[in-house]
Amino acid sequence: MTTTAVVVVAAGRGTRVEASTGGSASARPKQYRLLAGRPVLSHSLAVLSRHPAITAVVVVRHPDDHALYEEAAAPYADKLVAPVAGGATRQASVLAGLEALTALPGGAPDRVLIHDAARPFLSATLIDDLIAALDASPGAIAAEPVADTLKRADANGRIAATVDRSALWRAQTPQGFHFDAIRDAHRKAADANRHDFTDDAALAEWVGLPVQLVASSGTNMKLTTAADMDLAERILGAATAWETRVGSGFDVHSVAEGDHVWLCGVKIPHTHRLDGHSDADVGLHALTDALLGAIGDGDIGYHFPPSDEQWRGAASRIFLAHAVDLVRLRGGRITNVDVTLLCEAPKVGPHRPEMSATIAEILGIGPDRVGIKATTMERLGFIGRGEGIAAMASATVQLPTAAS
């Protein structure tokens, strides 16, 4: 049986996206920015993990992106092997991925596809076509015939000539090869200190490997600028039918001896602590239940039983992040959330911006989509007497309908 593995290159920093937005649109590299509610990388991993011919996938990532990678890759763990750190160039990153596949317990695959994480519109049909082309050629790449008229410019930016486009193609990824051939080519280039190849097909040409062009389309676009991200969002939005779900949550904890409380992910000095199996963050507990309610998947106690000692003293952001993963596993996206804290003390107002920012970071949405409010109980009841703190939360989630 012929085996096919995939190297997904995701080690870049996405500087052109940041530059095109003034550096303020997202702190995430472009391969981890959210697209239709999921990290860009997740879109390719979803297609690759479902394809029956793919036996293993290795992602080459930047060492600083461990948490972002885990978020994007968690739903597709079955076919993923341990990620590897990227190099100083794309070429070095690809070689790192190929060496990781060489070291697989069952041995290196027969064939490999090399794909850029910044191309989220990978299709199963394109994968089929590339694998079929490798039956007759040691290399095959996705490519699109050039449709526009091409002009060559002179030094002054004026047209010097019209270029014949009849034999010109735009190279894309995936690019597929017989594994040993492309790995050895990459090793040879590294040994020769050649790092100037712009794609794997160019390196294959250098060592004399024939490469077949496999027709793709403009929909297999690479996300380079903020405008590309906006276009991709519109494409996915137009192709998907969404339904809106709303969930609510409530939590309460009594006070105990201590010197701080955790509220909405922020540690606040206080005369007491909240008593609970975890860190007793009522705000994040209520919000976790709201998200779980929106997707109809139980409650926080179902997923994290208080009888389980591994959650003793755990940070509640773990619970909220798990609920976020479950939303994304269903292809959903979080629209907005709202939390109301019920307490006489401590004062919430001074900590509201940090609370909003913390929750926004966990949810992968903007702080403007996170509402934080607080109210007292006018000295009424156990909350009014300072014996406990409660929280109410709501969450709005969009999920793709079954038909889409």
C-alpha positions, 0 to 999 in steps of 0.5 A: 500500500502506497502511503502519503504524508503531508508537511504543513508549513506554518512557521511564518510571522505573517508580517505583510498582514500586520503591515497592511492593517497597521499592525493592530488587527491581530496579535496572531500570525496569519495562520492562526488568525480566526477565519469563520470562527476557526484558525486559518490553519484549522481549515487545511487540517480539517480537509487533510485529516478527513482524506482517506489517502493521507496517513500522517500530517506534520505541522512545522511551526514557530517555537513561540506558537505552541499554544496557538498550534494546540488550539488550531490542531486539537480537533485533528489529533488522530493523524497529526504527528508531533509538530517540529520547529521551523527554520530561518527560511521556508526551505529550512522549515520544509526540510525539518518537516521532511526529516520528522517524517523520515523518523516516523516509527513505521518508516518514511512515507512513499509520497509527500504533499507540502502545503502552506498553512496560509492556503485555507481553501484546500480541497479533497479533489485537488489532493486526489488529482495531485496523488493521481499525478504522482503515479506518472511523475516524481513531482506534481504541483497545484497551479493555475493558468495565468489569465491576465495580460502580463506587462514587463516594465522598464526602469521608469515603471512604463510598459516595455513589452507584453509577455506571452502568457500562453505557457505561464502558470501560477504555482500554488500548494500543495506540491507533491513528490515521491518522498525520498526524491524531494527529501534528498533534494532538500538535503542537497540544497542545504549542504550546498548552502542554497536557500534561494528557492521560492518553492519546492518545485523550483528546488526539484527543477534544480536537481532535475526532477520532472514536475507535473502541473495539476490545474487548480483554481483561484479559490486556492488562494494564499492569504497574504494581506488583510484584504485577502483575509476579508475576502476569505471571510466573505467567501466562507460566509457566503458559502455557509448557512448559519444559525444563531444559538444563545446559551446562559450560565449561572454560578455561585461560590461562598467565601472562605479565609484567604487574601484574593479572589479570581473573577473573570480570569483576573486575580484581585486582592480581597479580604477572603477567597472564594471556596471551590474545587478549582480556583472558584472563578464564578465569572468564568464558570458561568461563561463556560456553562453559557457556551456549553449551553449554546451548543447543547453539550452539558455543563461544566460539572459534566466535563470537569467533575468536582470529584476528579482530583486533577481539577483541584485548584485548576485555573478556570480558564482551562474550562473556558478554553475547553468550551471554546474548543468544542464550539470550534470543533462544530465549526462554530464561531463566538459572536459575543458574550456578557457576564454580570457579577453579583457582589458587594465587594471587591469593586469590579470597575477598576478591573473591567478592562483586564477582565474583558481583555483576558476573556477576549484572548481565551475566546479569540474575539475582540474585547468589544464583544465581551461585556462585563458588568457588576451589581450589588444586592443592596445588602440583601441575602447571602450575597448582600451579607458578603457570604458569597459571590455569584455570576450570570453569563450569556453567550451568542454562538453561530453554528453552521447548519446541517445543510451547509 
